[in-house]
Amino acid sequence: MFVQDYEKELLQFQSYRLHKYLMTYAPPVLLLIGTMGNILSIVILTRQSLRKYATYMYLAVLAVADTLVLYLGLLRLWLGEITGSDIKDRSNISCKMINAIGYTCSDFSGWLIVVVTIERFFAVCRPLKAPSGGEHRQRAYKVVVSLFVVLFLMNSHFFWTVEVKQTTLGTGEEVYHCAGGDQYKTLINDIWPWVDTVVYSFLPFVIILTLNVLIVLQVVKARRDRRSMQTPGSRLPSHRHFVRTNPADSGGKITVMLMSISVTFLLTTLPVSIANIFVKYLSMDSDLSTMLNYQLVRTITVLLMFTNHCINFFLYCATGQKFRKQLLWLLTHSRSTCRTTTVTNKRRFSCYPTLPSETQLQTNTISRNTSRHLLPLSELMTLQSQQQDANHATFTTTNAAISRPNKLSNTQIPLMNPVTVEQ
């Protein structure tokens, strides 16, 4: 544990020692868990079977944003703690860039949860107004880009409002730290903490909480209406009472997953926002012990905030059935089956993805005798012709009244939809 000269006297206080232990040993654990979890989330959420849904696309972008927050914020704080030098304090460029990008990524992560909650609200409570299919995905791309641009512009003031300043301690030691410029002290020290608290936590808190309450009320109402339909002699409820279900929302499970993410966000980000506001009313004349106690509280709330960017993967596993099945399939199957087919005189390579299709996830069973499902199209056409000839011969021999053979399409031979690459 790195200890600077001016910290030696502070180590006699238990609160400061606990602060040092937390900042030395907790960050690497959170970084390891968060990095592995977010990478797995990105891999799974960008698979072909999930990325076609806008909701999972938002969550994949959220995993990227959480990773950036961990490395721009938590890793920087940890390296500064163990080396005694924060990279943000080394030059004006690093001071400005880290503040602008760090605040943007942090706000972007929180507001992605707001966007996902709004999307789920329309899917559950206003299904007729909710877009679907390709239109939904295209709008999701535009929303993600627009949201990032707006938040970056809002935080771009750091490029001219902060700079590295020199301070002389009571021991005569000179230290450098990133702080607001002389002309912008009021903005950075008094105004911006309030703005950041509202944008990062309070406003998302109100929106997420309100929409989640409305979603829960609508789901409860829909279930009550469905139970009433099962009662003999009950009237059919109006269509507006139903919650539209789609492939991305099987039985409302994705709604439960998103609500768990929203509640976790509220519980982990609200304390640090309250702590940042409280410091503005903390008297500078307070004794040293009180100041160190506050520093310990702020350290705990900051680590709690970074925990929010580490645990979404575990929330997906605990509450997302589709995500959990995709993860299990990914861990147990590491190869893809590729075969070459010939269609209309063109050579194609058909690669069946490692992760299961929608039908396979629902049945969760794989039979060894399903090779006919993977037949090339030419062989299926040959099989169809042979079946038709056999049917025709049977009807001719028995002099049946029906002279036209049965169509093979009546047997409904299932086909996997291979991913094809033109050569």
Number of C-alpha atoms within 10 A of each C-alpha: 11 12 13 10 10 12 12 9 8 15 15 10 13 14 19 20 15 15 19 19 11 16 21 18 13 13 21 15 10 19 21 11 17 25 21 13 19 24 16 16 25 19 12 21 25 17 16 14 16 19 17 17 21 23 23 22 21 22 23 22 19 26 26 18 21 27 23 20 24 24 15 19 18 23 17 17 20 21 17 18 18 16 12 13 16 19 16 23 21 14 15 17 14 17 22 24 15 18 20 21 19 20 22 23 24 21 23 25 25 24 23 21 21 21 20 23 25 17 19 23 22 16 22 24 23 16 17 12 9 14 14 15 10 12 10 16 19 11 13 20 13 10 15 18 10 12 15 18 13 13 20 19 11 13 17 18 14 20 16 12 17 23 22 20 16 13 12 10 10 8 8 8 10 10 12 16 19 21 20 19 16 11 10 15 15 12 14 18 13 13 12 13 16 17 13 16 18 14 16 22 23 19 14 22 21 13 14 25 18 12 19 21 13 15 23 17 12 19 19 12 15 20 14 12 17 15 11 15 14 11 9 7 8 10 11 11 13 8 8 12 16 19 20 17 13 11 8 17 18 12 13 15 15 21 24 16 19 23 24 16 21 21 14 16 23 20 14 20 24 18 18 22 22 15 17 17 14 12 14 13 8 12 10 10 7 9 9 12 14 13 18 18 17 18 17 20 16 21 19 16 21 19 19 18 21 22 23 20 30 24 18 25 22 16 14 21 18 13 19 19 16 20 21 16 17 22 18 12 16 17 10 10 11 9 11 11 9 14 14 12 17 13 11 7 7 9 14 16 16 19 16 19 16 16 24 20 17 13 10 11 16 11 8 12 9 10 6 6 7 10 8 12 13 16 16 16 14 13 13 15 13 11 14 15 14 13 16 17 13 14 17 16 13 13 16 15 8 8 10 10 8 10 11 12 16 16 13 16 8 7 8 8 10 10 12 11 12 14 13 15 10 8 7
